[in-house]
């Protein structure tokens, strides 16, 4: 991992303290990403329900593998949303 020399490290530290607008922008971006993830989670849930409906219509008696994958992906996205709650 490359090391930062004193000048770069100092400017990064001082720059963060002097630029509250940058922090607000970063917080806004994190909030936007969190919202995007929540929307993605909803889309995955809806798609999983569609897959289940289709399987029932076709007479399936067990959960389709695709529905299981979509549910797993939705749970992972929800975990990412929770990880950003404190950000």
N, C-alpha and C positions, 0 to 999 in steps of 0.2 A: 504494500500500500504506500503510495507516495506521501511524503511529509510536506507539510506547508511550511514555508519559511516564515520568519517572524513578521515580515511586512504584510504578506498575504493574510496570515492568521489574524493580525491586528486589524486589518481593514475589514475582514469578514465580521469580526466581533464588534467593532465600532460601527460598522455599516448597519448591522442588525439593530443596534440600539438607537441609531439615528433615523431609521426609516420605518416608522410605524405604518405608513401607507403600504409598504411592501408586505408587512405582516398581515394587514387587513386583506390585501389581495390574496395572499396565500390562504388565509382562513376562508375567504370566499370561494377559492378554488377547491379547497378540501370539502366545503359544504356542497358545492356543485357536484363533485365526484360522489359524495355520499348519496346525494339525491339520485344521481344516475344509477348507482348500485341498487338503491331501493326499487327504482323502476325496473331494472333488469331482473331483480328477484321476483317481482310481480309477473313479469313476462314469462319467466321460467315456470312459475307456478301455474299460470294459465295454460301454457303449452303442455305441461305434465297432465293437467286435467283433460285437455283435448286428446292426448294420447290414451289416457284411461278410457274415455268415452268411446274412442274408436275401437279399442280392444274389446270393450263390453259389447259393442255392436257386432263385432266379428266373433263373439262367443268365447272369448278368452276367459280362463278361470284363474289366472294368476297375473301378477303385475308384469307388464312388459319391461324388458331390459332398458328400453329408451326412457320410460317413465322413471325408473330407478336412477338412471344417469342424470336426468333433469332435476330430480329431487336432490341428489347429491350436489349438483352444481348450485342449486338454489341455496342449500344450507351453507355452502362455502361462501357465496356472495353475502348471505346474511351475517356470517362471521366477520367478513371484511367490513360490513356496515358497523357492527359492534366495535370493531377495532378502531374505527374512525370517530366513535362517539366522544372519546376523550381528547381528540385532536383539536 
